[in-house]
Amino acid sequence: RIPKRKLALLLSYRGTQYHGLQRQTDPALKTIEGEMRVALSKAGAVSPENAEDLSKIGWSRSARTDKRVSAAQNIVAAKLEVE
């Protein structure tokens, strides 16, 4: 079992092609959280089963953005698998 640590991630993103930061109920809508979920799972920081439900890893965000809004700095925190 890989240990987990609560970490903060500082994000910057261009939101012009996204439907906001927060995941939407419609999985067809691209969001920043959706992209982060996939990227963290591919990197091995989140197990595939936990990636489907971000509450399992203590996911929290400092702010949200609306559709097509960019962010110079935004922070999300989660319990990630680190060695």
Secondary structure by P-SEA (a helix, b strand, c coil): cbbbbbbbbbbbbbcccccccccccccccccaaaaaaaaaaaaccccaaaaaccccccccccccccccccccbbbbbcccccc
